[in-house]
Structure formats: C-alpha cells, structure tokens
Amino acid sequence: MPPRVFAPAILSGLLLWTAFYPLNLGFMAYFAMVPWLTLVRAPSVSARRRYFAAYVGGLAFFLPALQWIRVAHPAMYASWFSLSIFYAGIFPLALGMLRRLDRLGMPPLALTLPIVWVGLEYVRAHFPTGFPFMKSIGAHQYVGFGWYFLGHTQHDYLTLIQIADLGGVYLISFLVAASNGAFAEWLMRNKKVRRLLKWPAEYRIGFFREMWTTAGVTMLIMISYAYGITQMQHPDFLLGPRVSAIQADFTQDVKMDDEEKLFREYNELCEQVVLRADLVVWPETCFPPGWTVIPRGAQSETLPKGIVKGLKYNADLEKFAASRWKTNVLLGASLDEWDGEKSWKYNSAILVKPDGSIDGRYDKMHLVPFGEYVPFRQTFPWLRHFTPYKNDYSCKPGETATRFDMMVGEKQYTFGCLICYEDSDPYLARQFNLPKGEQKPVDFLVNISNDGWFRGTEEHEQHLAICRFRAIEARRTIVRAVNMGISAIIDSEGRLQAIPGDTVRESKRIRGTVTDKIRLDTRESFYAKNGDWLPALCWTSLTLGLIVAWRRAAQKFG
C-alpha cells in the first residue's frame, strides 16, 4: 500500500491554524508543520499525489484562517475562496523547493525549511505589489499579503520577539521553522511513526547529526531569549504626550448609511477625553464630513457643487474644533482634492490643531484591492462586482510618509501615521525610526483603522497581533484607534500598554477610549537601518542551492 500523505498534510494545516486566532495557541507553531514535512522524504509516492497532498494541507490552513474575510460583504465570499485557493499554492511550492534541496545529501530540514519558508513569506508579503495599475498618477498599490507568518504566532512571547528589531518578524519565523525542521527529523526516525506512515523501517540520517542539529536550534532560541532579556532591562522610558484613541462599535453598513449617528458617537467620545489628552485619535474614515482641498493653481471659474459644499464643511470644522475640542485631534477622513478639472479621492489622516487650523495630512499609500480600488478595472470592468460598493469607489494613493508635528506646551513631538493594513507592511513603520533629510526620527506612531467590516471575528485580534511587531521593529510606541476594535497603546517592546476592555477578546465590539502617556523610546533599530537582510540571505542561499541541485541532476542523467 502507498504511504500515507493526505492525513499528515491536513493535520499540519489544522495544527497551524490553531496557532493563530481565534485559538491563539502560539506554542503549536513549533511543531505544527512536522506532519506536512514528512512529504519531503515520503518514499514511493507519485509526484502528483505528493504535491496534491501538500496543496490540500495548504487549503486546510488557509480556508479556516481566512474565513473572516467573507463576513465583510456577500461579494467577499469569492475573495475568501480565491485567496485561499491562491495562497494554498505556497505549500506545494515550498515542498518542491525542499525536495530539490534535499538532493544535496539530505541537509537538515532545520536549515532548509526556514530558508524556504522565510523566502516565500517575503514574496507573499510583497508580490505583486508595485504593479502600475494607476501608472498615470504614480500609484504604489499594495496587494501583498503580510498576514499569517509563522512569526506572528509568537506575539504574546515578548522576550523572544525582541529580536524583531534585528531581522523583523522574518527572524522569528526563521526560528519557528527551524524548530519544525528539527522535530520532523526526530519524528521520521521513530519506527512506530514510520510504520504508521507505511514507510520502510530503515532511515539514512545518523543519530548524532540530529543531536547536533537540535542543539543548534536550541542554542539559537536561547540566544534570542537572552537578547530579549537584555533589551527589556533598561531605565524607565521618559514619558511624552498623553494620547487618547477613541473606539465605537459600527458595522460597515451602519457606518455608511447613518453618518449623522457616526459623527455624533465619535464626537461624544472625543469630547470625553479632550480635556485630558494632548492628542485625540479618531479611527480611519470615521469623520463623515471628510475634508476638501484645492491646491494652489488648481482654481477654476466654476467649482462642482460637491467641492463648494466640502469647503463649507471645512470652515465649519475649524470653528467647531476651536470652540469644542481645543486640543490636537487626528481625524480619519475621506479627502477630496480638486485639481482644476476633476476631483480625486484619498483615504487620509488630518491633524487639527487646538485653534481649529489644519496642520498636515497623510494620504494612505498602500491601498487595499477591491476595498479602495479595483485592479485592472479598465481591462476587466466586471471585477467591480467583487467590491462591496454600489458605485465606483476608487482612491488615489498618497506619495509621502508624512511626519506630523504637534506642540504640547513648549515641547514639540513628531509622529507618523499608518492607515488600516499599512501596519502589515514592515517597511512603512521602520522608516519612521530613521531620520529623513533634516527631520529626526519620530517620537511615536499612530495606526488608524476601520475594522467594522469584520463584525467581531478573529480579524480584530490578528490585526492587533501584527501591529505589535511593527512597534518592536521600529522601536516606537504605537497608538491604535480602530472602529469596532481593537484600539490599543502598544509600547516599543510590543507590550499592550492599554486596551479598552479587560482582555483582548473583550476589547472588540465595545464603545470606549484608551488613554495614556507615550513611552518615548529613542533606541535605534538594526532592522530599520538594514531592512530585509534575512529574506535576501534566504533567497541567495536558496537560489545557489537550487542551481547546485539542478546541475547535479543534469550530470547524473545527462
């Protein structure tokens, strides 16, 4: 009878799912991939059966992991299935690479798996970003998927994940993958397991090699913990401005249909904290009047009614803020910019000063496909049916990572802003740890998001978990203001400094505020300076290994 391949692959997919929310069993990640790894060396299996089993294992992970996408809108069921079907292909692709590297004398899986997996995580997070879908306006679209990395499962293990300031979340994924590789080698040595899998009794790998490999992986994890302990032993940080993040509980349909209620509730929350906050942060697009801009030189003889109405809202907001808020307020709003001929829409953050004046804006640069633009909409207009909007809704991406300045007494503070899923891109956050021209690194970061699409699913917790890594990578406190949750203040070591509820799970789908002083971390980040050196090293090693394996195969059969 042929060896068992489907059951181990499916088991791995399900075990890996348990390591993420909603179960959040992070320790499972250290051995979840072990059953799937038996496919690398399973004897007497046809290629079709082997790779199909690997793909089914990928589906067993991604289908339950991504099911929260479907709740956003009926049209998103297609997105859920499409993304699951597409990203499940990572599993057979990784298997193919591992098997080719295995031809080089069966090197330890504790080495080859992290090289392959981290390399593919990087590709998954960045490909196919940068496609010129809107080339005429200089777009930088973001359609990668920087979620569900192995490293993300470790978000609660603060001591371990401090190494993110060295190599980002990829370095943690490397360690977790190495552990899986070491466990897999021991499992495949076990005679009972081999009999269960219907493998031959003998095994070629020596006992002492596995001992040395396991010792090496253990040493890496111990060094990581030692580094974390060192990084977390320091004098107390200086305290900066007192910041409040406000959170209400609006599903997306109510948010779009009842703008008066949306403004009323968020304004009530804002006015509750303005007297005790130096900065109040609203979630993404939760200031319904929006903001209207006419750049210099873009005036025209007649303005559209919508632009005229928007300018009136501008004046009303300035008067309202000066009389009622009297503090710095960062608004998440849709922004209309009139260029003299047409109006462009942005997803923006706007800083309102205590006197009501507007002092800076940030336009979201990495847009979400189908949520904020339709990819290839000119070529395939039918794709608009996969969006949750009745009418065409397309934003123009921003081009500048704005650094906002604000005064608190005689002290000036600087902060950067990430909108929605921009906090899943390590590049954006870590850039704020570096000087920019004559500007110094920022004092803290803000993340505003509207997660009301996802109705209390595990998306809320998973989004928060990912943001914790950005705080460590950039070594800056992050203030999150999220519609429906989970709002939080995350310090520069990934610690949840403040959340609106008693627990993370109880902090979603509630109305509340989060207020505390910013812990000012001035440490530099090696990762910020040197970027994604680890994925680059993995891809270099992988490419060389695949070339050598190919040449050996060519010589053998040539």
C-alpha positions in Angstrom: 0.0 0.0 0.0 1.2 3.5 -0.7 2.5 5.7 2.2 0.0 8.0 3.9 0.4 11.6 2.7 -3.0 13.3 2.8 -3.7 12.8 6.5 -0.3 14.3 7.7 -0.7 17.3 5.3 -4.3 18.1 6.5 -3.2 17.6 10.1 -0.4 20.1 9.7 -2.8 22.7 8.1 -5.2 22.3 11.0 -2.5 22.4 13.7 -1.0 25.6 12.1 -4.5 27.2 12.2 -4.7 26.6 16.0 -1.5 28.7 16.5 -3.3 31.8 15.3 -6.5 33.4 16.5 -9.2 32.5 17.4 -7.5 29.8 19.4 -4.2 31.6 19.7 -2.1 28.6 20.7 1.2 30.0 19.8 3.3 27.1 21.1 1.6 24.9 18.5 3.6 26.7 15.7 6.8 25.0 16.8 5.7 21.6 15.6 2.5 22.2 13.5 4.3 21.7 10.2 6.0 18.4 11.3 3.4 16.0 9.8 3.4 18.0 6.5 7.2 17.8 6.3 7.0 14.0 6.0 6.0 14.7 2.4 9.6 15.8 1.7 11.0 12.3 2.2 8.0 10.1 1.9 9.1 7.1 -0.3 7.3 5.6 -3.3 4.8 8.4 -3.8 3.9 9.8 -7.2 4.7 13.5 -7.8 1.0 14.2 -8.5 -0.1 12.6 -5.2 2.6 14.2 -3.2 2.1 17.8 -4.4 -1.7 17.5 -4.3 -1.5 16.4 -0.7 0.7 19.4 0.1 -1.8 21.7 -1.6 -4.7 20.1 0.3 -2.7 20.8 3.5 -2.5 24.4 2.5 -6.2 24.6 2.0 -6.7 23.0 5.4 -4.9 26.0 6.8 -6.0 29.0 4.7 -9.7 28.2 4.4 -10.4 28.4 8.1 -7.7 31.1 8.7 -9.2 33.5 6.1 -12.9 32.8 6.7 -13.3 36.1 8.4 -13.0 37.8 5.0 -16.4 36.5 4.0 -18.3 38.4 6.7 -17.5 41.8 5.2 -20.0 41.5 2.4 -21.6 38.7 0.3 -19.3 39.6 -2.6 -16.3 38.7 -0.3 -17.1 35.0 -0.3 -15.5 34.9 -3.7 -12.5 36.7 -2.3 -12.2 34.3 0.6 -12.2 31.3 -1.7 -10.0 32.9 -4.3 -7.3 34.0 -1.7 -7.4 30.6 0.0 -7.0 28.7 -3.3 -4.2 31.0 -4.4 -2.2 31.1 -1.2 -2.5 27.4 -0.6 -0.2 27.0 -3.5 2.6 28.2 -1.2 2.6 24.7 0.4 3.4 22.6 -2.8 5.8 25.3 -4.0 7.7 25.1 -0.7 7.6 21.3 -0.9 9.1 21.3 -4.4 12.0 23.6 -3.2 12.6 21.5 -0.2 12.8 18.2 -2.2 15.3 19.7 -4.6 17.5 21.0 -1.8 17.2 17.5 -0.2 19.1 16.1 -3.2 22.2 17.8 -1.8 22.9 15.0 0.6 19.7 15.4 2.6 20.7 18.6 4.5 18.9 19.2 7.9 15.3 20.3 7.5 16.1 22.6 10.4 18.1 24.6 7.9 16.3 24.2 4.6 12.8 24.7 5.9 13.4 28.2 7.4 15.3 29.3 4.3 12.5 28.2 2.0 9.6 29.4 4.2 11.0 32.8 5.1 11.8 33.4 1.5 8.2 32.6 0.5 6.8 34.7 3.3 8.7 37.6 1.9 7.3 37.0 -1.6 3.8 36.6 -0.3 4.1 39.9 1.6 5.3 41.9 -1.5 4.2 40.2 -4.7 2.7 41.6 -6.8 3.0 45.0 -5.1 4.0 47.9 -7.2 2.0 47.0 -10.3 1.3 50.2 -12.1 -2.5 49.8 -12.0 -2.7 53.6 -12.0 0.6 54.5 -13.5 -0.5 57.8 -14.8 -0.9 59.1 -11.3 2.2 57.5 -9.8 0.3 54.8 -7.8 2.1 52.5 -5.4 -0.6 49.8 -4.8 -0.3 47.2 -2.1 -1.7 43.8 -2.9 0.7 41.6 -1.0 -0.5 39.5 2.0 1.7 40.1 5.0 -0.5 38.1 7.4 -0.3 34.7 8.9 3.5 34.5 9.1 4.9 31.8 11.4 6.5 34.6 13.5 3.1 36.2 14.1 2.1 33.2 16.3 4.6 34.4 18.9 3.2 37.8 19.6 2.5 37.0 23.2 6.1 35.8 23.9 7.5 39.3 24.4 11.0 38.2 25.5 11.5 36.1 22.4 10.2 38.6 19.8 12.5 41.4 20.8 14.8 40.1 18.0 12.3 41.7 15.6 14.4 44.8 15.9 17.3 42.8 14.3 15.5 41.0 11.5 11.9 41.8 11.7 9.1 39.2 12.1 11.0 37.1 9.5 13.7 36.3 12.1 11.1 34.9 14.4 9.6 32.9 11.5 13.1 31.5 10.9 13.4 30.2 14.4 9.9 28.7 14.5 10.5 27.0 11.1 13.9 25.7 12.3 12.1 24.1 15.3 9.7 22.4 13.0 12.5 21.0 10.9 14.3 19.6 13.9 11.1 18.0 15.3 10.4 16.5 11.9 13.8 14.7 11.6 13.2 13.1 15.0 9.7 12.1 14.1 10.8 10.4 10.9 13.4 8.4 12.8 10.7 6.8 15.0 9.9 3.3 13.9 6.3 3.5 15.1 5.7 6.7 13.2 7.3 5.1 10.1 5.1 2.1 10.4 2.0 4.4 10.8 3.0 6.3 7.7 3.7 3.0 5.9 7.4 3.7 5.4 10.3 1.3 5.3 11.8 0.6 8.8 15.4 1.9 7.9 16.4 5.5 8.0 19.6 7.0 6.5 20.2 10.0 8.7 22.7 9.5 11.6 21.6 9.9 15.2 24.5 12.3 16.1 23.7 14.7 13.2 20.2 15.1 14.6 21.6 15.7 18.0 23.9 18.5 16.7 21.1 20.0 14.7 18.7 20.1 17.6 21.4 21.6 19.8 22.0 24.3 17.2 18.3 25.2 17.1 18.0 25.2 20.8 21.1 27.5 21.1 19.5 29.9 18.6 16.3 30.1 20.6 18.3 30.6 23.9 20.3 33.3 22.3 17.1 35.0 21.2 15.7 34.9 24.7 19.0 36.2 26.1 18.9 39.1 23.7 15.3 39.8 24.6 16.1 39.9 28.3 18.9 42.3 27.7 16.8 44.6 25.5 14.0 44.7 28.1 16.3 45.6 31.0 16.7 49.4 30.9 15.8 52.5 32.9 12.2 53.6 32.6 11.4 55.5 29.4 10.7 59.2 29.6 7.0 60.0 29.2 5.7 62.1 26.3 2.3 63.5 25.4 -0.9 62.0 26.8 -2.8 60.4 23.8 -6.3 59.1 23.6 -7.6 56.7 21.0 -11.4 56.5 20.6 -13.4 53.5 19.6 -17.1 52.9 18.8 -18.9 49.9 17.5 -20.1 50.5 14.0 -20.6 47.8 11.4 -19.7 49.0 7.9 -23.2 49.1 6.6 -24.4 51.3 9.5 -21.3 53.4 9.3 -22.0 54.2 5.6 -25.8 54.6 6.0 -26.0 56.7 9.1 -23.3 59.3 9.0 -25.1 61.6 11.5 -25.0 58.8 14.1 -21.4 58.0 13.3 -20.3 61.6 13.9 -22.4 62.0 17.0 -21.0 59.0 18.7 -17.4 59.7 17.8 -17.7 63.3 18.7 -19.1 62.3 22.1 -16.2 60.1 22.7 -13.8 62.8 21.6 -15.3 65.4 23.9 -15.0 62.9 26.8 -11.2 63.0 26.6 -10.2 66.3 25.1 -9.6 67.9 28.5 -7.1 65.2 29.5 -5.4 64.5 26.2 -2.7 66.3 24.2 -3.8 64.3 21.1 -7.1 62.5 20.3 -7.0 59.9 17.5 -10.1 59.0 15.5 -10.3 55.7 13.5 -10.0 55.6 9.7 -12.8 57.3 7.7 -14.8 57.9 10.9 -15.1 61.6 10.4 -18.0 61.6 7.9 -17.9 65.2 6.6 -14.5 64.5 5.2 -12.1 67.2 4.0 -11.8 69.1 0.8 -8.6 70.5 -0.7 -7.9 72.8 -3.6 -4.1 73.1 -4.2 -2.6 76.3 -5.4 -3.0 76.8 -9.2 -6.0 74.4 -9.3 -8.7 77.0 -9.1 -11.3 77.2 -11.8 -14.0 79.6 -12.7 -16.8 77.2 -11.5 -16.4 74.6 -8.8 -18.6 71.5 -8.6 -21.3 71.6 -6.0 -19.7 68.9 -4.0 -16.4 70.8 -3.8 -18.3 74.0 -2.7 -20.2 72.0 -0.1 -16.9 70.5 1.1 -15.3 73.9 1.5 -18.2 74.9 3.7 -17.7 71.8 5.9 -14.0 72.8 6.2 -14.9 76.2 7.6 -17.5 74.6 10.0 -15.0 72.1 11.3 -12.4 74.7 12.0 -14.9 76.8 14.1 -16.2 73.6 15.8 -12.7 72.3 16.7 -11.6 75.7 18.1 -14.7 76.1 20.3 -15.3 72.5 21.4 -12.1 70.3 21.1 -9.3 72.8 21.9 -6.6 70.2 21.6 -4.8 68.3 18.8 -7.1 65.9 17.0 -6.1 63.4 14.3 -9.1 62.7 12.1 -9.5 59.7 9.8 -11.4 61.0 6.8 -12.1 60.7 3.1 -10.4 63.6 1.4 -11.5 65.2 -2.0 -8.8 67.1 -3.9 -9.9 69.3 -6.8 -7.2 69.6 -9.4 -9.0 72.2 -11.6 -10.6 69.6 -13.8 -11.7 66.7 -11.6 -11.9 65.6 -8.0 -9.5 62.9 -6.6 -10.4 60.9 -3.5 -7.9 59.9 -0.8 -8.1 57.9 2.4 -6.4 60.4 4.7 -5.4 61.4 8.2 -5.8 65.1 9.0 -4.3 66.8 12.0 -6.5 69.5 13.6 -4.7 72.0 15.9 -6.2 73.3 19.1 -7.1 76.6 17.3 -9.0 74.6 14.7 -6.5 75.1 11.9 -5.4 72.1 9.8 -1.7 71.4 10.0 -0.7 68.4 7.9 -2.3 65.4 6.2 -1.3 61.9 5.4 -2.8 60.1 2.4 -2.8 56.3 2.5 -0.1 55.0 0.1 -0.8 51.3 0.1 -4.4 50.7 -0.9 -6.4 47.6 -0.4 -7.6 46.0 -3.7 -11.4 45.8 -4.1 -11.8 47.8 -0.9 -10.2 51.0 -2.1 -9.5 50.4 -5.8 -10.3 47.8 -8.5 -7.2 46.3 -10.0 -7.2 46.1 -13.8 -10.7 47.8 -13.8 -10.1 49.2 -17.3 -9.2 45.8 -18.8 -11.7 43.8 -16.7 -14.6 46.1 -15.8 -16.6 43.2 -14.4 -14.2 43.0 -11.5 -16.1 45.9 -9.8 -18.7 43.4 -8.9 -16.3 42.0 -6.3 -16.4 45.2 -4.4 -18.8 45.9 -1.5 -19.8 49.3 -3.0 -22.8 50.0 -5.3 -21.0 52.8 -7.1 -17.4 53.2 -8.3 -15.2 53.9 -5.3 -11.5 54.3 -6.1 -8.9 56.2 -4.1 -5.7 57.7 -5.3 -2.7 56.6 -3.3 -0.6 59.1 -1.4 3.1 59.5 -2.2 4.6 60.9 1.1 5.1 59.4 4.5 4.0 62.5 6.4 5.7 63.3 9.7 3.2 65.3 11.8 4.4 67.9 14.3 2.5 69.0 17.4 3.2 71.2 20.3 2.5 70.3 23.9 3.4 73.3 26.0 6.8 74.3 24.8 7.7 70.8 23.7 7.4 69.6 20.1 6.6 66.0 19.3 6.6 64.2 15.9 4.6 61.2 14.9 4.0 59.1 11.8 0.7 57.5 10.7 -0.2 54.1 9.2 -3.7 53.7 7.9 -5.5 50.3 8.1 -3.5 47.4 6.8 -0.4 49.6 6.2 0.7 48.2 9.6 1.1 44.8 8.0 4.0 46.3 5.9 7.2 46.4 8.0 8.8 48.8 5.6 6.5 51.7 6.3 6.8 51.5 10.1 10.5 51.0 10.3 11.2 54.1 8.1 10.0 56.3 10.9 12.9 55.1 13.1 15.3 56.8 10.7 16.0 60.4 10.1 14.5 61.9 6.9 16.6 64.7 5.5 16.8 67.3 8.3 13.9 65.6 10.2 14.7 63.4 13.2 13.1 60.0 13.8 9.5 60.3 15.0 8.7 60.1 18.7 5.8 57.6 18.2 3.5 56.1 15.6 -0.3 56.1 15.1 -2.3 53.4 13.4 -5.9 54.3 12.4 -8.2 51.6 11.0 -11.8 50.8 10.3 -12.3 47.1 11.1 -16.1 47.4 11.2 -16.2 45.2 8.1 -15.4 42.1 10.1 -18.1 42.1 12.8 -16.1 40.9 15.8 -14.3 37.9 14.1 -10.7 36.9 14.8 -9.6 39.5 12.3 -9.6 42.1 15.1 -7.2 40.2 17.3 -5.0 39.1 14.5 -4.6 42.7 13.2 -3.6 43.8 16.7 -1.1 41.0 17.0 0.6 42.0 13.7 0.8 45.6 14.8 2.8 44.6 17.9 5.7 43.5 15.7 5.7 46.9 14.0 6.3 48.6 17.4 9.3 46.4 18.1 10.8 46.7 14.6 10.5 50.5 14.7 11.2 50.7 18.5 8.4 53.2 18.8 5.1 53.2 20.8 2.1 52.8 18.5 -1.3 54.2 19.3 -4.2 52.3 17.5 -7.6 53.8 17.0 -9.9 51.2 15.4 -13.6 51.3 14.7 -15.1 48.2 16.4 -11.6 47.4 17.8 -9.1 46.6 18.9 -7.8 50.0 19.9 -4.7 50.0 22.0 -1.5 51.7 23.0 1.4 49.3 22.3 4.8 50.3 23.7 8.1 49.9 21.8 8.6 46.4 23.2 5.3 45.1 21.9 3.6 45.3 25.3 -0.1 46.1 25.4 0.2 49.3 27.5 -3.6 50.0 27.4 -6.7 48.4 25.8 -10.4 49.4 26.1 -11.5 46.1 27.7 -10.3 43.8 30.5 -8.9 41.4 27.9 -8.0 41.4 24.2 -11.1 39.4 23.4 -13.3 41.8 25.4 -11.8 44.8 23.7 -13.7 44.4 20.4 -17.3 45.4 19.7 -17.3 47.8 22.6 -17.5 51.6 22.9 -14.7 53.1 24.8 -11.4 55.1 24.9 -7.8 54.3 25.5 -5.7 57.0 27.2 -2.1 57.0 28.4 1.2 58.8 28.1 3.5 57.8 25.3 6.7 56.0 26.5 9.5 57.6 24.5 12.0 55.1 23.2 14.9 56.7 21.4 16.7 53.4 20.6 17.9 52.8 17.0 16.7 49.7 15.2 19.2 47.5 13.3 16.3 46.3 11.2 15.2 49.8 10.4 18.7 50.6 9.1 19.4 47.3 7.3 16.0 46.3 6.1 15.0 42.8 5.0 18.5 41.3 5.0 17.3 37.9 6.2 14.9 37.2 3.3 17.6 38.4 0.9 20.1 35.9 2.5 17.5 33.2 2.4 16.8 33.8 -1.3 20.5 33.9 -2.1 21.1 30.6 -0.3 18.0 29.1 -1.9 19.0 30.1 -5.4 22.5 28.8 -5.0 21.2 25.5 -3.6 18.7 25.0 -6.3 21.3 25.7 -9.0 23.7 23.2 -7.5 20.9 20.6 -7.2 19.9 21.2 -10.8 23.4 20.8 -12.1 23.9 17.6 -10.1 20.7 16.2 -11.5 21.8 17.2 -15.0 25.1 15.5 -14.6 23.5 12.4 -13.3 21.0 12.0 -16.1 23.0 13.8 -18.8 
